[in-house]
Amino acid sequence: MEQRRLGRTPFDVSVIGLGTWQLGADWGDVSETEAFAVLDASAEAGVTLFDTADVYGDGKSEQTIGRWRRSNEDAPLTVATKMGRREPQEVANYSRANFITWVDRSRRNLGQDTLDLVQLHCPPTPVFASDEVYDALDELVERRMIAAYGVSVETCAQALTAIARPNLATVQIILNAFRLKPLDEVLPAAQEAGVGIIARVPLASGLLSGRYTEETTFAPNDHRSFNRHGEAFDQGETFSGVDFETGVRAARDFAKLVPEGVSESQAALKWIVEQPGVSTVIPGARNVDQARSNAEAGSVFDLGDEFHDRVERLYDREFRSVIHSRW
């Protein structure tokens, strides 16, 4: 699988990574045996980046990855984690003292003296402009508690504020065929600055897999049930903020664009990989088949300019007027 430099980090990572929110919480129950099988299959398929967070299952996802890594010490792997969402979302909580506490907890969970990449996990907007925040993060790098730091954002404006910081390594942002706004300014600015882009929610919470109908339901502890309208956290994290029924209809139209021999999920992932400035894409996977299929999107095939043009026209027709101004 193609490897790309992850922004201003010292790591080269696979263009298809693995998001591990589903191994901790909010996507229904996943056993450790199932989680290890997904991690095994991903690594065997060439995935070299796992993305997690301290809040996923209150550390369960990090701990699972840590145990897996101890059993696979020779596997080439970069682990990106995130911090900040276990506390009330108040600017004052994003302090040097808390950063040290949070990083120490993640180091224990993951079994690493130096964390590869730590990202602020969608903090309040003023945090992105705080000199004290970046000074504290720089100190963590100097003390070798972390190798590099980035941010995970909800909005393009937050991303642009962070990209202006000289030591920021990466920006994690929602980017998929139903969420095109980052293409306008964020990706060009990141590319010019040498900041890596980690694309999350690449399948719009599964809409772009083509598996759902208007009658599809989800478990009560799945965020696609309890956060559909932003009841628990930012609505943009669930189905990219689009209306479910509209998304299902648009997904059927997306499927008509997909080349023969390629699945809808693979085309959606490859579309992101082909965007200039993207470092890696982090789809989740709940089973081995999904993990292997996602990784295959990192193989050599070209969707072509016409496919990209049609995706933009689909977005213009279904989503631009509704969501483009929101995030």
C-alpha positions as CSV (number, residue, x, y, z in Angstrom):
1,M,0.0,0.0,0.0
2,E,1.2,3.5,-0.7
3,Q,2.8,5.3,2.2
4,R,2.8,9.1,2.6
5,R,4.5,11.3,5.1
6,L,2.1,12.3,7.9
7,G,2.6,16.1,7.8
8,R,5.2,17.4,10.1
9,T,5.7,14.1,11.9
10,P,8.6,11.8,11.4
11,F,6.3,9.0,10.2
12,D,5.3,7.6,6.9
13,V,1.8,6.0,7.1
14,S,-0.5,4.0,4.8
15,V,-3.0,6.0,2.7
16,I,-5.7,3.9,4.3
17,G,-5.5,3.8,8.0
18,L,-7.9,2.5,10.6
19,G,-10.2,4.5,12.8
20,T,-10.9,2.7,16.1
21,W,-13.8,4.6,17.6
22,Q,-15.9,1.5,17.0
23,L,-13.5,-0.6,19.1
24,G,-14.3,1.5,22.2
25,A,-17.9,2.6,22.1
26,D,-20.8,4.3,20.3
27,W,-21.1,1.8,17.4
28,G,-22.7,-1.1,19.3
29,D,-20.7,-3.8,21.2
30,V,-17.4,-5.2,19.9
31,S,-15.6,-7.9,21.8
32,E,-11.8,-7.9,22.3
33,T,-11.6,-11.0,20.1
34,E,-13.5,-9.2,17.3
35,A,-11.3,-6.1,17.9
36,F,-8.0,-8.1,17.6
37,A,-9.3,-9.7,14.4
38,V,-9.9,-6.3,12.9
39,L,-6.5,-5.0,13.9
40,D,-4.8,-8.2,12.6
41,A,-6.6,-8.0,9.3
42,S,-5.8,-4.3,8.9
43,A,-2.1,-4.8,9.6
44,E,-1.9,-7.8,7.3
45,A,-3.4,-5.7,4.5
46,G,-0.8,-3.0,4.9
47,V,-2.4,-0.5,7.2
48,T,0.2,1.2,9.3
49,L,-1.9,3.9,11.1
50,F,-4.4,3.3,13.8
51,D,-6.3,6.3,15.1
52,T,-7.9,6.3,18.5
53,A,-8.8,8.6,21.4
54,D,-8.7,8.6,25.2
55,V,-12.5,9.0,25.3
56,Y,-13.4,5.9,23.1
57,G,-14.8,3.6,25.7
58,D,-13.1,5.8,28.3
59,G,-9.8,4.3,27.3
60,K,-10.9,0.9,26.1
61,S,-9.9,1.5,22.5
62,E,-6.4,2.7,23.5
63,Q,-6.0,-0.2,25.9
64,T,-7.0,-2.7,23.2
65,I,-4.5,-1.2,20.7
66,G,-1.8,-1.3,23.5
67,R,-2.4,-5.0,24.1
68,W,-2.4,-5.7,20.4
69,R,0.8,-3.8,19.9
70,R,2.6,-5.7,22.7
71,S,1.7,-8.9,20.9
72,N,2.8,-7.5,17.5
73,E,6.0,-5.7,18.4
74,D,7.5,-6.0,14.9
75,A,4.4,-4.6,13.1
76,P,5.2,-1.2,11.5
77,L,2.6,1.0,13.2
78,T,1.9,4.6,14.0
79,V,-0.8,5.3,16.6
80,A,-2.5,8.6,16.6
81,T,-4.6,9.3,19.7
82,K,-6.7,12.3,20.9
83,M,-7.3,14.0,24.1
84,G,-9.7,16.5,25.7
85,R,-13.2,15.1,25.4
86,R,-13.3,13.3,28.8
87,E,-13.6,16.7,30.5
88,P,-16.3,19.4,30.3
89,Q,-15.7,21.3,27.1
90,E,-14.5,24.5,28.8
91,V,-11.5,26.5,27.5
92,A,-9.9,26.5,31.0
93,N,-9.7,22.7,30.9
94,Y,-7.2,22.8,28.0
95,S,-4.3,23.6,30.3
96,R,-0.7,22.4,30.6
97,A,-1.4,20.5,33.8
98,N,-4.4,18.6,32.2
99,F,-2.4,17.9,29.1
100,I,0.3,16.2,31.1
101,T,-2.3,14.2,33.0
102,W,-4.1,13.2,29.9
103,V,-1.0,12.2,28.0
104,D,0.3,10.2,30.9
105,R,-3.0,8.2,31.0
106,S,-2.8,7.6,27.2
107,R,0.9,6.5,27.6
108,R,-0.2,3.9,30.1
109,N,-3.2,2.8,28.0
110,L,-1.1,2.4,24.9
111,G,2.1,1.2,26.6
112,Q,4.3,3.8,25.0
113,D,6.8,6.1,26.6
114,T,6.5,8.6,23.7
115,L,3.1,8.8,22.0
116,D,3.4,9.1,18.2
117,L,0.8,11.7,17.6
118,V,-1.6,13.4,20.0
119,Q,-4.4,15.5,18.7
120,L,-6.7,17.9,20.5
121,H,-10.1,16.3,20.2
122,C,-12.4,18.9,18.7
123,P,-12.0,21.4,21.5
124,P,-13.9,24.7,21.9
125,T,-13.1,27.2,19.2
126,P,-11.1,29.6,21.3
127,V,-8.6,26.8,22.1
128,F,-7.3,26.9,18.5
129,A,-6.1,30.4,18.9
130,S,-4.5,30.1,22.4
131,D,-0.7,30.7,22.6
132,E,-0.7,28.9,26.0
133,V,-2.1,25.8,24.4
134,Y,0.6,25.5,21.8
135,D,3.3,26.4,24.2
136,A,2.2,23.5,26.4
137,L,2.1,21.1,23.4
138,D,5.5,22.2,22.4
139,E,6.7,21.4,25.9
140,L,5.3,17.9,25.6
141,V,7.4,17.4,22.5
142,E,10.5,18.8,24.1
143,R,10.0,16.4,27.0
144,R,9.6,13.5,24.6
145,M,6.2,12.6,26.0
146,I,4.8,13.0,22.5
147,A,6.6,12.9,19.1
148,A,4.2,15.4,17.4
149,Y,0.8,17.0,17.9
150,G,-2.2,17.9,15.8
151,V,-5.8,18.9,16.0
152,S,-9.1,17.3,15.2
153,V,-11.6,19.9,14.1
154,E,-15.3,20.3,13.5
155,T,-15.1,23.3,11.2
156,C,-12.9,24.5,8.4
157,A,-12.4,27.8,10.2
158,Q,-10.9,25.9,13.2
159,A,-8.6,24.0,10.8
160,L,-7.3,27.2,9.2
161,T,-6.6,28.8,12.5
162,A,-4.5,25.8,13.6
163,I,-2.6,25.4,10.3
164,A,-1.1,28.9,10.9
165,R,0.8,27.5,13.9
166,P,4.4,26.6,13.0
167,N,4.7,23.3,14.9
168,L,1.3,21.8,14.1
169,A,1.8,18.4,12.5
170,T,-1.7,17.4,11.4
171,V,-5.3,18.3,11.0
172,Q,-8.0,15.7,11.3
173,I,-11.2,16.7,9.5
174,I,-14.4,15.3,8.1
175,L,-14.0,14.8,4.4
176,N,-16.0,12.6,2.1
177,A,-18.1,12.7,-1.0
178,F,-21.0,14.2,1.0
179,R,-18.7,16.8,2.7
180,L,-16.7,18.8,0.2
181,K,-16.1,22.1,2.0
182,P,-12.5,21.2,3.1
183,L,-11.5,21.2,-0.6
184,D,-12.1,24.9,-0.8
185,E,-9.4,26.3,1.5
186,V,-8.3,23.7,4.1
187,L,-6.5,21.2,1.9
188,P,-4.7,23.9,-0.1
189,A,-3.5,25.7,3.1
190,A,-2.4,22.5,4.7
191,Q,-0.5,21.4,1.6
192,E,1.3,24.7,1.4
193,A,2.2,24.6,5.1
194,G,3.3,21.0,5.1
195,V,0.6,20.0,7.5
196,G,-0.9,16.5,7.2
197,I,-4.6,15.9,6.6
198,I,-6.2,12.9,8.3
199,A,-9.6,12.4,6.7
200,R,-12.2,11.1,9.1
201,V,-15.9,9.9,8.7
202,P,-14.9,9.0,5.1
203,L,-18.0,6.9,4.5
204,A,-20.4,9.4,6.1
205,S,-21.1,7.0,9.0
206,G,-21.7,4.2,6.6
207,L,-24.0,5.9,4.1
208,L,-21.4,5.7,1.4
209,S,-21.1,1.9,1.9
210,G,-24.4,1.6,0.0
211,R,-25.7,-0.9,2.6
212,Y,-28.5,1.3,4.1
213,T,-32.1,1.9,3.2
214,E,-34.7,4.3,4.6
215,E,-35.8,1.4,6.8
216,T,-32.4,0.7,8.3
217,T,-32.2,1.0,12.1
218,F,-29.3,1.0,14.5
219,A,-28.7,-0.2,18.1
220,P,-29.7,2.3,20.9
221,N,-26.0,2.6,21.9
222,D,-25.0,3.4,18.4
223,H,-24.4,7.1,17.7
224,R,-26.3,6.7,14.5
225,S,-29.4,6.3,16.7
226,F,-28.7,8.7,19.6
227,N,-26.9,11.5,17.9
228,R,-28.7,11.7,14.6
229,H,-29.7,15.3,15.3
230,G,-26.7,16.3,17.4
231,E,-28.2,15.3,20.8
232,A,-24.9,14.1,22.3
233,F,-22.2,15.9,20.3
234,D,-21.7,17.7,17.1
235,Q,-24.3,16.6,14.5
236,G,-21.6,16.7,11.8
237,E,-20.0,13.6,13.2
238,T,-23.1,11.5,12.4
239,F,-23.8,10.9,8.7
240,S,-21.7,14.0,8.1
241,G,-24.6,16.1,9.4
242,V,-26.8,15.2,6.4
243,D,-30.4,14.1,6.7
244,F,-30.5,10.3,6.8
245,E,-33.2,9.8,4.2
246,T,-31.5,12.3,1.8
247,G,-28.2,10.6,2.4
248,V,-29.6,7.1,1.5
249,R,-31.1,8.5,-1.7
250,A,-27.8,10.2,-2.6
251,A,-25.9,7.1,-1.8
252,R,-27.9,5.2,-4.4
253,D,-26.9,7.8,-6.9
254,F,-23.3,7.6,-5.8
255,A,-23.4,3.8,-6.4
256,K,-24.3,4.4,-10.0
257,L,-21.0,6.3,-10.5
258,V,-18.8,3.5,-9.1
259,P,-16.6,1.7,-11.7
260,E,-17.2,-2.0,-12.2
261,G,-15.2,-4.2,-9.9
262,V,-14.9,-1.6,-7.2
263,S,-17.3,-1.4,-4.2
264,E,-19.0,1.8,-3.1
265,S,-16.9,2.0,0.0
266,Q,-13.7,1.5,-1.9
267,A,-14.6,4.2,-4.4
268,A,-15.6,6.6,-1.6
269,L,-12.2,6.0,0.1
270,K,-10.2,6.2,-3.1
271,W,-11.9,9.5,-3.9
272,I,-10.5,11.0,-0.7
273,V,-7.0,9.4,-1.3
274,E,-6.9,11.2,-4.7
275,Q,-7.5,14.6,-3.2
276,P,-4.2,16.7,-3.2
277,G,-3.0,17.2,0.3
278,V,-4.6,14.2,2.0
279,S,-2.1,12.1,4.0
280,T,-4.4,9.3,5.1
281,V,-8.0,8.2,5.4
282,I,-9.3,6.5,8.6
283,P,-12.4,4.4,8.0
284,G,-13.6,2.3,10.8
285,A,-14.2,-1.5,10.5
286,R,-16.2,-3.7,12.8
287,N,-15.2,-7.0,11.2
288,V,-12.4,-8.6,9.2
289,D,-14.2,-8.3,5.8
290,Q,-14.7,-4.6,6.2
291,A,-11.1,-4.1,7.3
292,R,-9.7,-6.0,4.2
293,S,-12.1,-4.3,1.8
294,N,-11.2,-0.8,3.1
295,A,-7.5,-1.6,2.8
296,E,-7.9,-2.6,-0.8
297,A,-8.9,1.0,-1.6
298,G,-5.2,1.8,-1.1
299,S,-4.3,-0.4,-4.2
300,V,-3.6,1.0,-7.6
301,F,-6.6,2.1,-9.5
302,D,-7.7,5.5,-10.8
303,L,-11.2,6.8,-10.5
304,G,-10.7,9.5,-13.2
305,D,-11.6,13.1,-13.6
306,E,-15.2,12.4,-14.7
307,F,-15.9,10.5,-11.5
308,H,-14.7,13.4,-9.5
309,D,-16.8,15.8,-11.5
310,R,-19.9,13.7,-11.0
311,V,-19.3,13.5,-7.3
312,E,-19.2,17.3,-7.2
313,R,-22.4,17.6,-9.2
314,L,-24.1,15.1,-6.8
315,Y,-23.0,17.2,-3.8
316,D,-24.2,20.4,-5.5
317,R,-27.6,18.9,-6.1
318,E,-28.2,17.2,-2.7
319,F,-26.1,18.9,0.0
320,R,-24.3,22.2,-0.8
321,S,-27.2,24.5,0.0
322,V,-27.9,22.6,3.3
323,I,-24.5,21.9,4.9
324,H,-21.8,23.8,3.0
325,S,-22.0,26.8,5.3
326,R,-22.3,24.9,8.5
327,W,-18.9,23.3,9.0
